[in-house]
Amino acid sequence: MKKVSIIIPTFNEEKYIEKCINSLIENDYENKEIIIVDGMSEDKTREIIKEYQNKENLDIKIIDNEQKITPVALNLGIKAATGDYIMIAGAHTTYSKSYISACVKRLDENKCDIVGGIMITKPGKETTIAKAISHILSHPLGIGNAKYRLENSKEEYVDTVAYGIYKKEVFEKVGLFVPQLKRNQDIEMNLRLKKSGMKIKLVPEAKSYYYARDNYKDLFKNNFQNGLWVILSTHYSKKGFSLRHIIPLLFVLFLIFGTIASIFSPIVRIPFFIILSIYLVLTIYFSLEISLKNKNLKLFLPSLLSFWILHISYGLGSFYGLFLIL
């Protein structure tokens, strides 16, 4: 049985880290080590980790990440890993009992070089807003064709996965994560791997459960940063994103310039309002669908607002990024 090194970047994760570690310990794959690379947490994260280190028969290490940057943490973990396979895990996430074994099975069969499961988004709190946010982050209108976020996905080769397990030699061939990328380093890495001819496989029987942001402010801030770093990644990589990642930017540009142009030109005004109306109808329709599917009409308005915030914040982040790289 080959060894799996599980790398978890952390910073102030006292709310989630215990659930994350427990789910990995309880995984049915036995030959594993857990490497937690911590960005000098200021809460109880390190205390919780040390409690696990004091227990017998648990291979858990902690490494300091003084730069507090995620790709730096991943690179430190990869260098310290002793396993044949390397899993990139998230502290906000728990994993199904067979997550590791289901993924390793495909790697052992040489069906791929990287493999991951689907990510089921859970609400960060039991509030209506938190539930709405979790639903739109699992909806095609919210996240596009990111198949690992959709529960009805099938086993297939894809362009990216979350919480992937990599053959260790992958990093020897293409290098480590780009340390300057504070966000979206996984997107850039997976695009680089695919360009080099490696195969990425999605295995739906392996499930992870991600706890999403639970309020509009955090949703906006997180996706603004994601959109920003999609554009900033061009400073450090020839291809750091796919076409779908700039659709929110195109939407924001459409809103800005379409609004200005429609003020002065009736010719522009008509198609602008037609397209904008189609967008509004789609978000209203799918927000209603979410509320009816969950038998909770109170989800309608929070879902509608969550769609708008998600799209606009991501697009604004990318728009801001354009000014920074000019």
Steps between C-alpha positions, in 0.01 A plus 500: 500500500651829386525787745287814466628832634210734580591870495269750672579875486348679800460845650257566786292189432391415855137480383562225242840332551382238749223377270746494210766297684245257644359424154849430366596281797175304456565440130524129425843542335756421770844585360493879527665798665347841567718808448343824622675813374382783721526872424576586863137481616394740772201300625485147646588321175852399611378391845245269339765352267741439790232304683494258207879481498492380862285203405662169416497341155430830320755626248431874512763769440475878515719734296518878536407712200628844597408650161132409555450431128313185391728385212803550727328274754432238234861505381631465856269204550598331174870531587438345842277221368623142520208341317472360148182702448425854619153622590427873512230539764306801627443585865143620431414153376419148620541184293294186447638186663610351166626824344869409503458131412267576207751748356807284564332210322497699174861609547611142569326394179694772312176645366615854579771712660271706722162401641241665720138469603198724492467787746164533671453853631352525849372815674745659743208566736139387530368836379290562189773715344769240567282227348428713193872566446576127522234425238618755244860377543377158387294631208620519136386863477716578799816303425483424128625163377718420801387138502655415836244734662198322349354201686368338180846483338626174356845344505697662223814689406476871583712816495512545879396341830487617859701318769684294246738214571812525283770254409809648665701489178251747351670783689842375398396529135320835493626672815326626812220754548571859396574667838390847388143385432311578820184358340413263214832316527315170454342618173840599364659174612231279347513690169878457498465129570241449229713692250788263577280206400400375845149376573271632772210278603181577691366214716152586638500218755771695684317785673621805687283739698601865484364757745427817303502864609189572702431869425491738204805699612728196513353368174583831332852523645590140414380516142644848441840355591443196277413724206795729572751217500365353179635814330812543716600141423600617151801667664634164614366248252439488126163334558359533851129466422242363257247695293222437753696688766473832313124481427420706817746765378323516164168531684623793711647670190162451331321664795740796518538584134149388405349736757714793382435431130126451544471847656619660176390250237149352455650243263713359784228542761262240358744203474656599835169478683403181316819324609477640853138384522597149392762490778248623759239247386754215523612594852139542612400167346785302654461672839135397498601149394742477796233615746237260362741207488586554865135575592601831652376817329713706741801387293380688190621855572831395669575270205426779252727743685770232533504442123539874436769545766694195378507610136559871557764464775704255290471725196591813696807323638613418147420855385715640780773255400509651151599836647772344713672328206482800264 
